Amino acid sequence: MNIQLRLFQDEEDEPSHSLTFDVPSIPLAGDRVTISRPGQEGYTSYIVRRRQWDLDLPSDEASHRADEKVIGNISAVIVECMFTVGPYSSEEHK
């Protein structure tokens, strides 16, 4: 499943950048996400603050009857993360 990490400095409203990853499950609020890069000593670390699910419906009707089966799709899963410094953080991340 592809997720988009939106990376925030402190409590800012706009992310500083975003990255997309193929992951087996979605991180939960409070989880630590650590990213390594080729040739970089240390890691970049983030704490998940919230998740956002963007969904699409196959029709433009406002609602459906309870006995009517309408299946939508996931258009995006966005995971908002805050920068954090850990014991193995890269100098660039610090």
N, C-alpha and C positions, 0 to 999 in steps of 0.2 A: 504494500500500500504506500503510495506517495503522500508525504506530508510536506508542508511548507513551514519551515521555522522562520518566524519573524523575530529579529533580535533587537532588543530595546536597551538603551542606556538609562539607568535609573528609572524614574517614573514618567518618562517622556511619552507623548501621544503618538509619535511617528517612529516606526522602526528605523534603525540605522542601516540595516541591510537584511536580506533574507536568503535562505538556502533551502534547497529541496532535497529530500532524502527518501529512499525506498526503505521502509522499516516494517518489521513483522507486527508491531502493535504501536499504539499511540501513547506517548508519555503523558503522565498525569500531572496535575498541578502539584508543585513541590518537588517533582523529580529533578535530578541533576542530569544535564545533557553535556557530554564531553566530546569534543571534536578534535581529531588529529589530522595533520596535513603532512604530505610528503616533504621531507627536508626541514621540518620545523621541530625544534626541541621544545618539548612541553606541549600543552594542550590549550584549547579555548573552552571555557566552562560557562554554562548557563543554568538558570533555575527556571523551570516552567511555571508561568503565572496563570495561564488559562488556555483553554482549547476552544476553537471555533469550528463548527461544522457548517459548510455551505451546501445546501441541498437543492435539487431541481425536481420539479414535478413534470410529468409528461403532458399535462393539459393545462389550459389557462383558466379552468373553472376555479372559483374561490373555495369551494368545498365539495365533498363527495358524501354520498349516503353511506351509512355504516356497513351495509351489506355489499358495497361496491369495492372491489379490490383494485387499488391504484398504487403502483409501486414507483417510487421516485429513485433518483440516483444521487450519489455523492459527487458534487462538482469540485470540492476542495476540503481538505482538512488543514486548518491553520493552527500552529502551536506557537503561542507568544512566549518568548523567553527573555529573562533579564540577565545581563552580564553579571558574573560573579568571578572572584579570583580564588583559585584553589591552590593546594600545595605544589602542584606540578604545572601551573599555568605558564605559558610561554612568556617571554619578556615582552613581546609585542602585545599580548593580551593584557598584561598588567598595565 
